[in-house]
Amino acid sequence: MTMTVDITPVTTADLPRLMELERASFGDPWSESAMAATLEIPVARAIAARSEGKIVGFVIAYLIPPEGEIADICVAPEARGRGIGCLLMRALMESCDCTQFYLEVRASNLPARRLYEKLGFQRIGLRKNYYDRPREDAVLMALSLPTATH
């Protein structure tokens, strides 16, 4: 089934839906206060994928050019496998002046790791016992984009 998706900025009014997706997706989700505080940080950028006006995914990153860190990415369970995560990541990376991106991902999250590898991220390290609920290692990944020549 085809899903039409628009990429838009996240606003504080979107917080309840972001938290709904966060809780449906992660055993150790961000707290609402942490999410709200992050949305207010000047170097944070959050964008959402909306289908028929409803958020079906989002990504939050800290952008301090030339570097960016992907802090959180989430796609609604019913919308997974449709390229929304890839669309969000590409939209984020194309909308900023960063040429180096970093992230960490649960070692067992193979769908996410495959997405990041498809985008060109490479494993650069491991953080032992980084995640809680359940306790698990984080795979550190990085992506270097070519610098624009003008």
Contacts in CASP RR format, 6 or more apart in sequence:
PFRMAT RR
TARGET T0000
AUTHOR 0000-0000-0000
METHOD contacts of the structure
MODEL  1
MTMTVDITPVTTADLPRLMELERASFGDPWSESAMAATLEIPVARAIAAR
SEGKIVGFVIAYLIPPEGEIADICVAPEARGRGIGCLLMRALMESCDCTQ
FYLEVRASNLPARRLYEKLGFQRIGLRKNYYDRPREDAVLMALSLPTATH
3 51 0 8 1.000
3 56 0 8 1.000
3 79 0 8 1.000
3 82 0 8 1.000
3 84 0 8 1.000
4 51 0 8 1.000
4 52 0 8 1.000
5 49 0 8 1.000
5 50 0 8 1.000
5 51 0 8 1.000
5 56 0 8 1.000
5 84 0 8 1.000
5 87 0 8 1.000
6 49 0 8 1.000
6 50 0 8 1.000
6 51 0 8 1.000
6 53 0 8 1.000
7 47 0 8 1.000
7 48 0 8 1.000
7 49 0 8 1.000
7 50 0 8 1.000
7 87 0 8 1.000
7 88 0 8 1.000
7 91 0 8 1.000
8 47 0 8 1.000
8 48 0 8 1.000
8 50 0 8 1.000
9 46 0 8 1.000
9 47 0 8 1.000
9 48 0 8 1.000
10 18 0 8 1.000
10 39 0 8 1.000
10 46 0 8 1.000
10 47 0 8 1.000
10 48 0 8 1.000
10 58 0 8 1.000
10 60 0 8 1.000
12 36 0 8 1.000
12 39 0 8 1.000
12 40 0 8 1.000
14 48 0 8 1.000
14 55 0 8 1.000
14 58 0 8 1.000
15 32 0 8 1.000
15 35 0 8 1.000
15 36 0 8 1.000
15 39 0 8 1.000
17 54 0 8 1.000
17 55 0 8 1.000
18 35 0 8 1.000
18 46 0 8 1.000
18 48 0 8 1.000
18 55 0 8 1.000
18 58 0 8 1.000
18 74 0 8 1.000
19 29 0 8 1.000
19 30 0 8 1.000
19 32 0 8 1.000
19 35 0 8 1.000
21 55 0 8 1.000
21 57 0 8 1.000
21 58 0 8 1.000
21 74 0 8 1.000
21 75 0 8 1.000
21 76 0 8 1.000
22 29 0 8 1.000
22 30 0 8 1.000
22 35 0 8 1.000
22 72 0 8 1.000
22 74 0 8 1.000
23 29 0 8 1.000
24 76 0 8 1.000
24 77 0 8 1.000
25 74 0 8 1.000
25 75 0 8 1.000
25 76 0 8 1.000
25 77 0 8 1.000
26 74 0 8 1.000
27 133 0 8 1.000
27 134 0 8 1.000
28 131 0 8 1.000
28 132 0 8 1.000
28 133 0 8 1.000
30 38 0 8 1.000
30 72 0 8 1.000
38 44 0 8 1.000
38 46 0 8 1.000
38 60 0 8 1.000
38 71 0 8 1.000
39 46 0 8 1.000
39 60 0 8 1.000
41 62 0 8 1.000
43 62 0 8 1.000
43 63 0 8 1.000
43 64 0 8 1.000
44 60 0 8 1.000
44 61 0 8 1.000
44 62 0 8 1.000
44 63 0 8 1.000
44 71 0 8 1.000
45 60 0 8 1.000
45 61 0 8 1.000
45 63 0 8 1.000
45 92 0 8 1.000
45 95 0 8 1.000
45 96 0 8 1.000
46 58 0 8 1.000
46 59 0 8 1.000
46 60 0 8 1.000
46 61 0 8 1.000
47 58 0 8 1.000
47 59 0 8 1.000
47 88 0 8 1.000
47 91 0 8 1.000
47 92 0 8 1.000
47 95 0 8 1.000
48 55 0 8 1.000
48 57 0 8 1.000
48 58 0 8 1.000
49 55 0 8 1.000
49 56 0 8 1.000
49 57 0 8 1.000
49 58 0 8 1.000
49 75 0 8 1.000
49 79 0 8 1.000
49 84 0 8 1.000
49 85 0 8 1.000
49 87 0 8 1.000
49 88 0 8 1.000
50 56 0 8 1.000
51 79 0 8 1.000
55 76 0 8 1.000
56 75 0 8 1.000
56 76 0 8 1.000
56 78 0 8 1.000
56 79 0 8 1.000
56 84 0 8 1.000
57 73 0 8 1.000
57 74 0 8 1.000
57 75 0 8 1.000
57 76 0 8 1.000
57 79 0 8 1.000
57 84 0 8 1.000
57 85 0 8 1.000
57 88 0 8 1.000
58 72 0 8 1.000
58 73 0 8 1.000
58 74 0 8 1.000
58 88 0 8 1.000
59 70 0 8 1.000
59 72 0 8 1.000
59 73 0 8 1.000
59 74 0 8 1.000
59 85 0 8 1.000
59 88 0 8 1.000
59 89 0 8 1.000
59 92 0 8 1.000
60 70 0 8 1.000
60 71 0 8 1.000
60 72 0 8 1.000
60 73 0 8 1.000
61 68 0 8 1.000
61 69 0 8 1.000
61 70 0 8 1.000
61 71 0 8 1.000
61 92 0 8 1.000
61 96 0 8 1.000
61 101 0 8 1.000
62 68 0 8 1.000
62 69 0 8 1.000
62 71 0 8 1.000
63 96 0 8 1.000
63 97 0 8 1.000
63 98 0 8 1.000
65 96 0 8 1.000
65 97 0 8 1.000
65 98 0 8 1.000
65 99 0 8 1.000
66 97 0 8 1.000
66 98 0 8 1.000
66 99 0 8 1.000
66 100 0 8 1.000
66 147 0 8 1.000
67 98 0 8 1.000
67 100 0 8 1.000
67 101 0 8 1.000
67 102 0 8 1.000
68 96 0 8 1.000
68 98 0 8 1.000
68 100 0 8 1.000
68 101 0 8 1.000
68 102 0 8 1.000
69 101 0 8 1.000
69 102 0 8 1.000
69 103 0 8 1.000
70 89 0 8 1.000
70 92 0 8 1.000
70 101 0 8 1.000
70 102 0 8 1.000
70 103 0 8 1.000
73 85 0 8 1.000
73 88 0 8 1.000
73 89 0 8 1.000
73 112 0 8 1.000
75 81 0 8 1.000
75 84 0 8 1.000
75 85 0 8 1.000
75 88 0 8 1.000
80 111 0 8 1.000
81 111 0 8 1.000
85 115 0 8 1.000
86 115 0 8 1.000
86 118 0 8 1.000
86 119 0 8 1.000
89 115 0 8 1.000
89 116 0 8 1.000
89 119 0 8 1.000
90 119 0 8 1.000
93 101 0 8 1.000
93 119 0 8 1.000
93 145 0 8 1.000
98 145 0 8 1.000
99 144 0 8 1.000
99 145 0 8 1.000
99 146 0 8 1.000
99 147 0 8 1.000
100 142 0 8 1.000
100 143 0 8 1.000
100 144 0 8 1.000
100 145 0 8 1.000
101 121 0 8 1.000
101 142 0 8 1.000
101 143 0 8 1.000
101 145 0 8 1.000
102 140 0 8 1.000
102 141 0 8 1.000
102 142 0 8 1.000
102 143 0 8 1.000
103 116 0 8 1.000
103 121 0 8 1.000
103 140 0 8 1.000
103 141 0 8 1.000
104 127 0 8 1.000
104 130 0 8 1.000
104 138 0 8 1.000
104 139 0 8 1.000
104 140 0 8 1.000
104 141 0 8 1.000
105 112 0 8 1.000
105 113 0 8 1.000
105 116 0 8 1.000
105 138 0 8 1.000
105 139 0 8 1.000
105 141 0 8 1.000
106 112 0 8 1.000
106 131 0 8 1.000
106 136 0 8 1.000
106 137 0 8 1.000
106 138 0 8 1.000
106 139 0 8 1.000
107 126 0 8 1.000
107 136 0 8 1.000
107 137 0 8 1.000
107 138 0 8 1.000
107 139 0 8 1.000
108 136 0 8 1.000
113 139 0 8 1.000
113 141 0 8 1.000
116 141 0 8 1.000
116 143 0 8 1.000
119 143 0 8 1.000
120 143 0 8 1.000
121 141 0 8 1.000
121 142 0 8 1.000
121 143 0 8 1.000
122 141 0 8 1.000
122 142 0 8 1.000
122 143 0 8 1.000
123 139 0 8 1.000
123 140 0 8 1.000
123 141 0 8 1.000
124 140 0 8 1.000
124 141 0 8 1.000
124 142 0 8 1.000
125 139 0 8 1.000
125 140 0 8 1.000
126 137 0 8 1.000
126 138 0 8 1.000
126 139 0 8 1.000
126 140 0 8 1.000
127 137 0 8 1.000
127 138 0 8 1.000
127 140 0 8 1.000
128 137 0 8 1.000
129 135 0 8 1.000
129 136 0 8 1.000
129 137 0 8 1.000
130 136 0 8 1.000
130 137 0 8 1.000
130 138 0 8 1.000
131 137 0 8 1.000
131 138 0 8 1.000
END
